[in-house]
């Protein structure tokens, strides 16, 4: 089997690539020339340099490789950052996805029965209250961040291509995935990085935080990839499916676990710059659909955080 992963050097994309490689599949990844992995001393020969906004180049890659599975993870993937990079968020996420679908359709028309998985997001649910949770897939989407709006567009594009062209398009609504190799652009990664620097004596024992009262349904990236592969195998094209654990943790709980794991005694300092314009008090998903396909959680939150902290101790 041939597999093509856009965003192949990102956290989720790289885990997808490793998952398929471990089973003997022929796997290729796409990454921008600006991706940090281009600085590696030994380049990964399975990574092809291409921006998904370059449709002609993307088409050439699709037709040369002729993948049977396309995992589309390339995106401006940070909800908080989307306020400061609104245009990049919409163009990368919406136009980039349109290019991927256009190329996949051409591939299908050439005789390849391709499956396409699009990275959709829980941010599409948008302006919700705790009483709305756990969130079910048929709930009206009311996104209220540029990122959430862009991902709602991604999902609608996938649905349109599935309906109009009878393509195998799969739509995982990904809740917050946590794992190694991620930049410090999310609360968990930012906390772990600061604590690793404190542990090494590089920073004084102060950890700067934003809103600690919100709660989120986190999922280990290894569990998330396993769930999305189940969706590809057993799911219905065009049907959104939550990828989550149906359990929420307060950000304060996450911080307490990371402090315990790090063995530090840092003073917690509230930083207004780390607060978001829009921040739902609770984001909790109903995972009944993916559980019915056979999903079982393998990693506890504590195990995930142990791995993330160890990763930052190596990276700092």
BALOTI-97222 format. One record per residue (C-alpha): residue number from 1; x, y, z; residue in three letters. Coordinates in nm, 3 decimals, padded with zeros to 5 digits. Layout:
N
num X Y Z residu
NUM X Y Z ala
...
***
This chain:
316
num X Y Z residu
1 00.000 00.000 00.000 unk
2 00.117 00.354 -00.081 unk
3 00.042 00.628 00.170 unk
4 00.095 01.003 00.130 unk
5 00.091 01.226 00.441 unk
6 00.078 01.604 00.408 unk
7 00.238 01.778 00.704 unk
8 00.460 01.472 00.732 unk
9 00.712 01.635 00.966 unk
10 00.447 01.765 01.209 unk
11 00.352 01.590 01.530 unk
12 00.044 01.405 01.404 unk
13 00.173 01.359 01.051 unk
14 00.502 01.204 01.164 unk
15 00.316 00.960 01.391 unk
16 00.097 00.860 01.097 unk
17 00.406 00.801 00.883 unk
18 00.572 00.587 01.150 unk
19 00.252 00.390 01.206 unk
20 00.224 00.295 00.840 unk
21 00.599 00.238 00.795 unk
22 00.599 -00.005 01.086 unk
23 00.348 -00.216 00.892 unk
24 00.560 -00.220 00.578 unk
25 00.364 00.032 00.372 unk
26 00.536 00.256 00.117 unk
27 00.503 00.594 00.289 unk
28 00.576 00.946 00.166 unk
29 00.539 01.277 00.344 unk
30 00.498 01.631 00.219 unk
31 00.650 01.924 00.409 unk
32 00.721 02.287 00.327 unk
33 01.076 02.399 00.263 unk
34 01.037 02.617 00.572 unk
35 00.971 02.316 00.798 unk
36 01.239 02.291 01.067 unk
37 01.321 01.932 00.969 unk
38 01.501 02.062 00.659 unk
39 01.792 02.145 00.893 unk
40 01.846 01.780 00.987 unk
41 02.198 01.656 00.917 unk
42 02.060 01.355 00.730 unk
43 01.748 01.427 00.528 unk
44 01.457 01.181 00.539 unk
45 01.430 01.059 00.181 unk
46 01.060 00.986 00.223 unk
47 00.987 01.358 00.276 unk
48 00.905 01.559 -00.036 unk
49 00.940 01.936 -00.014 unk
50 00.626 02.111 -00.134 unk
51 00.383 02.376 -00.013 unk
52 00.023 02.255 -00.042 unk
53 -00.065 02.595 -00.191 unk
54 00.145 02.501 -00.499 unk
55 -00.127 02.302 -00.674 unk
56 00.069 02.214 -00.989 unk
57 00.358 02.070 -00.787 unk
58 00.111 01.890 -00.561 unk
59 -00.059 01.736 -00.863 unk
60 00.274 01.609 -00.993 unk
61 00.346 01.442 -00.657 unk
62 00.003 01.275 -00.646 unk
63 00.038 01.142 -01.001 unk
64 00.396 01.023 -00.950 unk
65 00.326 00.838 -00.624 unk
66 -00.035 00.734 -00.690 unk
67 -00.118 00.678 -00.321 unk
68 -00.414 00.468 -00.210 unk
69 -00.437 00.659 00.118 unk
70 -00.390 01.035 00.164 unk
71 -00.363 01.171 00.519 unk
72 -00.402 01.550 00.508 unk
73 -00.245 01.703 00.821 unk
74 -00.072 02.011 00.673 unk
75 -00.222 02.325 00.825 unk
76 -00.179 02.637 01.032 unk
77 -00.273 02.421 01.327 unk
78 -00.280 02.652 01.629 unk
79 -00.611 02.797 01.744 unk
80 -00.457 03.073 01.955 unk
81 -00.213 03.181 01.684 unk
82 -00.492 03.218 01.430 unk
83 -00.588 03.558 01.570 unk
84 -00.245 03.695 01.472 unk
85 -00.221 03.505 01.142 unk
86 -00.576 03.513 01.016 unk
87 -00.499 03.530 00.643 unk
88 -00.236 03.254 00.660 unk
89 -00.476 03.037 00.860 unk
90 -00.758 03.065 00.606 unk
91 -00.542 03.037 00.294 unk
92 -00.336 02.741 00.420 unk
93 -00.623 02.549 00.573 unk
94 -00.901 02.614 00.320 unk
95 -00.719 02.670 -00.009 unk
96 -00.458 02.407 00.078 unk
97 -00.730 02.151 00.144 unk
98 -00.906 02.243 -00.179 unk
99 -00.581 02.174 -00.364 unk
100 -00.541 01.835 -00.193 unk
101 -00.899 01.737 -00.280 unk
102 -00.860 01.857 -00.639 unk
103 -00.549 01.640 -00.681 unk
104 -00.714 01.343 -00.508 unk
105 -01.012 01.369 -00.743 unk
106 -00.780 01.370 -01.045 unk
107 -00.603 01.067 -00.899 unk
108 -00.935 00.888 -00.849 unk
109 -01.037 00.972 -01.206 unk
110 -00.710 00.817 -01.327 unk
111 -00.805 00.482 -01.173 unk
112 -00.680 00.488 -00.812 unk
113 -00.950 00.415 -00.550 unk
114 -00.800 00.663 -00.305 unk
115 -00.911 00.724 00.053 unk
116 -00.859 01.077 00.190 unk
117 -00.858 01.168 00.559 unk
118 -00.892 01.541 00.635 unk
119 -00.781 01.688 00.967 unk
120 -01.095 01.854 01.100 unk
121 -01.116 02.002 01.450 unk
122 -01.316 02.033 01.770 unk
123 -01.263 02.409 01.728 unk
124 -01.549 02.391 01.477 unk
125 -01.796 02.354 01.766 unk
126 -01.706 02.705 01.875 unk
127 -01.911 02.908 02.121 unk
128 -02.033 02.641 02.362 unk
129 -02.120 02.618 02.729 unk
130 -02.051 02.336 02.976 unk
131 -02.418 02.239 02.950 unk
132 -02.363 02.160 02.579 unk
133 -02.109 01.890 02.662 unk
134 -02.030 01.619 02.579 unk
135 -02.042 01.741 02.221 unk
136 -02.204 01.515 01.962 unk
137 -02.122 01.522 01.593 unk
138 -02.465 01.636 01.473 unk
139 -02.452 01.955 01.682 unk
140 -02.473 02.286 01.492 unk
141 -02.123 02.425 01.434 unk
142 -02.068 02.781 01.562 unk
143 -01.691 02.840 01.537 unk
144 -01.566 03.166 01.684 unk
145 -01.194 03.170 01.604 unk
146 -01.026 03.207 01.262 unk
147 -00.887 02.857 01.305 unk
148 -01.227 02.711 01.390 unk
149 -01.389 02.881 01.091 unk
150 -01.113 02.755 00.859 unk
151 -01.158 02.397 00.984 unk
152 -01.534 02.415 00.941 unk
153 -01.456 02.511 00.582 unk
154 -01.219 02.214 00.550 unk
155 -01.493 01.979 00.667 unk
156 -01.751 02.129 00.431 unk
157 -01.510 02.093 00.139 unk
158 -01.460 01.727 00.223 unk
159 -01.834 01.675 00.250 unk
160 -01.890 01.849 -00.084 unk
161 -01.631 01.633 -00.264 unk
162 -01.775 01.319 -00.108 unk
163 -02.130 01.409 -00.217 unk
164 -02.053 01.557 -00.558 unk
165 -01.789 01.312 -00.675 unk
166 -01.862 01.001 -00.463 unk
167 -01.514 01.006 -00.315 unk
168 -01.395 00.828 -00.001 unk
169 -01.343 01.134 00.221 unk
170 -01.314 01.075 00.597 unk
171 -01.374 01.356 00.848 unk
172 -01.218 01.315 01.195 unk
173 -01.302 01.602 01.431 unk
174 -00.977 01.600 01.622 unk
175 -00.980 01.717 01.983 unk
176 -00.649 01.837 02.129 unk
177 -00.376 01.587 02.045 unk
178 -00.075 01.576 02.277 unk
179 00.261 01.414 02.213 unk
180 00.632 01.453 02.153 unk
181 00.793 01.668 01.887 unk
182 00.543 01.953 01.914 unk
183 00.634 02.324 01.929 unk
184 00.557 02.521 02.249 unk
185 00.245 02.679 02.097 unk
186 -00.006 02.502 02.324 unk
187 -00.044 02.520 02.702 unk
188 00.089 02.169 02.767 unk
189 00.396 02.209 02.549 unk
190 00.463 02.557 02.684 unk
191 00.440 02.436 03.045 unk
192 00.663 02.135 02.977 unk
193 00.925 02.347 02.801 unk
194 00.938 02.604 03.084 unk
195 00.964 02.331 03.347 unk
196 01.243 02.156 03.156 unk
197 01.437 02.484 03.139 unk
198 01.379 02.538 03.513 unk
199 01.493 02.181 03.585 unk
200 01.816 02.248 03.394 unk
201 01.874 02.578 03.577 unk
202 01.836 02.786 03.261 unk
203 01.523 02.967 03.385 unk
204 01.451 03.083 03.737 unk
205 01.172 02.884 03.907 unk
206 00.880 03.080 03.764 unk
207 00.626 02.940 03.521 unk
208 00.412 03.184 03.321 unk
209 00.058 03.069 03.250 unk
210 -00.266 03.182 03.093 unk
211 -00.617 03.067 03.184 unk
212 -00.595 02.766 03.417 unk
213 -00.970 02.724 03.475 unk
214 -01.071 02.593 03.132 unk
215 -01.098 02.218 03.077 unk
216 -01.016 02.019 02.764 unk
217 -01.063 01.669 02.626 unk
218 -00.701 01.572 02.550 unk
219 -00.592 01.264 02.355 unk
220 -00.245 01.114 02.318 unk
221 -00.133 01.145 01.956 unk
222 -00.064 00.769 01.945 unk
223 -00.422 00.699 02.049 unk
224 -00.548 00.960 01.805 unk
225 -00.364 00.807 01.510 unk
226 -00.494 00.461 01.603 unk
227 -00.849 00.601 01.621 unk
228 -00.821 00.773 01.283 unk
229 -00.691 00.458 01.122 unk
230 -00.997 00.279 01.257 unk
231 -01.209 00.551 01.099 unk
232 -01.042 00.490 00.762 unk
233 -01.107 00.118 00.797 unk
234 -01.458 00.112 00.943 unk
235 -01.608 00.461 00.913 unk
236 -01.853 00.609 00.664 unk
237 -01.720 00.858 00.406 unk
238 -01.852 01.208 00.465 unk
239 -01.956 01.143 00.827 unk
240 -01.779 01.353 01.096 unk
241 -01.644 01.152 01.390 unk
242 -01.505 01.291 01.716 unk
243 -01.151 01.179 01.796 unk
244 -01.138 01.220 02.173 unk
245 -01.152 01.038 02.507 unk
246 -01.479 01.169 02.654 unk
247 -01.283 01.296 02.956 unk
248 -01.177 01.654 03.028 unk
249 -00.892 01.784 03.244 unk
250 -00.864 02.135 03.381 unk
251 -00.550 02.314 03.266 unk
252 -00.463 02.358 03.635 unk
253 -00.470 01.978 03.675 unk
254 -00.237 01.941 03.377 unk
255 00.003 02.194 03.526 unk
256 00.000 02.017 03.865 unk
257 00.083 01.684 03.700 unk
258 00.367 01.836 03.498 unk
259 00.513 02.008 03.806 unk
260 00.504 01.674 03.989 unk
261 00.666 01.494 03.695 unk
262 00.938 01.759 03.666 unk
263 01.025 01.750 04.036 unk
264 01.048 02.130 04.043 unk
265 00.892 02.389 04.272 unk
266 00.806 02.673 04.038 unk
267 00.610 02.985 04.126 unk
268 00.303 03.016 03.902 unk
269 00.268 03.362 03.744 unk
270 -00.044 03.465 03.551 unk
271 00.055 03.628 03.221 unk
272 -00.214 03.835 03.041 unk
273 -00.034 03.779 02.710 unk
274 -00.116 03.407 02.733 unk
275 -00.492 03.456 02.764 unk
276 -00.700 03.403 02.447 unk
277 -00.966 03.630 02.302 unk
278 -01.205 03.333 02.299 unk
279 -01.163 03.042 02.539 unk
280 -01.443 02.793 02.605 unk
281 -01.469 02.695 02.975 unk
282 -01.518 02.330 02.877 unk
283 -01.448 02.135 02.558 unk
284 -01.557 01.774 02.601 unk
285 -01.646 01.536 02.322 unk
286 -01.872 01.235 02.294 unk
287 -01.658 00.952 02.152 unk
288 -01.936 00.694 02.110 unk
289 -01.892 00.667 01.734 unk
290 -01.520 00.591 01.738 unk
291 -01.560 00.355 02.037 unk
292 -01.820 00.162 01.839 unk
293 -01.553 00.107 01.573 unk
294 -01.323 -00.053 01.832 unk
295 -01.127 00.240 01.977 unk
296 -00.971 00.184 02.320 unk
297 -00.757 00.435 02.503 unk
298 -00.403 00.306 02.566 unk
299 -00.227 00.602 02.729 unk
300 -00.327 00.780 03.050 unk
301 -00.291 01.156 03.074 unk
302 -00.005 01.112 03.320 unk
303 00.183 00.879 03.083 unk
304 00.141 01.127 02.800 unk
305 00.272 01.413 03.012 unk
306 00.570 01.206 03.127 unk
307 00.666 01.150 02.764 unk
308 00.616 01.517 02.673 unk
309 00.834 01.635 02.964 unk
310 01.107 01.382 02.882 unk
311 01.099 01.503 02.522 unk
312 01.152 01.865 02.630 unk
313 01.437 01.762 02.860 unk
314 01.611 01.625 02.550 unk
315 01.523 01.921 02.329 unk
316 01.615 02.207 02.566 unk
***
